[in-house]
Amino acid sequence: MNKPLTYALLLATALGLAACEKTPEDKMESAKESVSEAMENLGNAAEETGEAIEQKTNEALGNEPT
């Protein structure tokens, strides 16, 4: 009697998980958002690196930014 209940629960769980699965369109949209965020973060990192290089150069040359 325990086995049929277990099988029914496993089937219900599998069907529930299958219903929650993302569609290919959802996966593509999520990937686009991730790439967009990564590009934005990369741009911010490059900007910060440029500012840090400029600051260190000014410090090394004894120049103060105006």
C-alpha positions as CSV (number, residue, x, y, z in Angstrom):
1,M,0.0,0.0,0.0
2,N,2.9,2.3,0.6
3,K,4.4,1.9,-2.9
4,P,1.3,3.2,-4.8
5,L,1.3,6.3,-2.7
6,T,5.0,6.9,-3.2
7,Y,4.6,6.5,-7.0
8,A,1.7,8.9,-7.0
9,L,3.8,11.5,-5.1
10,L,6.7,11.0,-7.4
11,L,4.5,11.5,-10.5
12,A,2.9,14.6,-9.0
13,T,6.3,16.1,-8.2
14,A,7.7,15.4,-11.6
15,L,4.6,16.9,-13.3
16,G,4.9,20.0,-11.0
17,L,8.5,20.5,-11.8
18,A,7.9,20.1,-15.5
19,A,5.2,22.7,-15.4
20,C,7.6,25.2,-13.8
21,E,10.3,24.7,-16.4
22,K,11.2,27.8,-18.3
23,T,10.4,28.0,-22.0
24,P,13.2,28.5,-24.5
25,E,12.0,32.1,-24.9
26,D,12.2,32.7,-21.2
27,K,15.7,31.3,-21.1
28,M,16.8,33.5,-24.0
29,E,15.4,36.6,-22.3
30,S,17.2,35.7,-19.1
31,A,20.4,35.2,-21.0
32,K,20.0,38.6,-22.7
33,E,19.5,40.2,-19.4
34,S,22.6,38.5,-18.0
35,V,24.7,39.6,-20.9
36,S,23.4,43.1,-20.6
37,E,24.3,43.3,-16.9
38,A,27.7,41.8,-17.6
39,M,28.5,44.4,-20.3
40,E,27.4,47.2,-17.9
41,N,29.6,45.8,-15.2
42,L,32.5,45.5,-17.6
43,G,32.0,49.1,-18.6
44,N,31.9,50.3,-15.0
45,A,35.1,48.3,-14.2
46,A,36.9,49.8,-17.2
47,E,35.8,53.3,-16.2
48,E,37.0,52.8,-12.6
49,T,40.3,51.4,-13.8
50,G,40.8,54.4,-16.0
51,E,40.1,56.8,-13.1
52,A,42.5,54.8,-10.8
53,I,45.2,55.0,-13.5
54,E,44.7,58.7,-13.9
55,Q,44.8,59.2,-10.2
56,K,48.0,57.2,-9.7
57,T,49.6,59.0,-12.7
58,N,48.8,62.4,-11.1
59,E,50.2,61.3,-7.8
60,A,53.4,60.0,-9.4
61,L,53.9,63.2,-11.4
62,G,52.9,65.4,-8.5
63,N,50.0,66.9,-10.5
64,E,46.8,67.7,-8.7
65,P,43.6,67.5,-10.7
66,T,41.9,70.8,-11.3
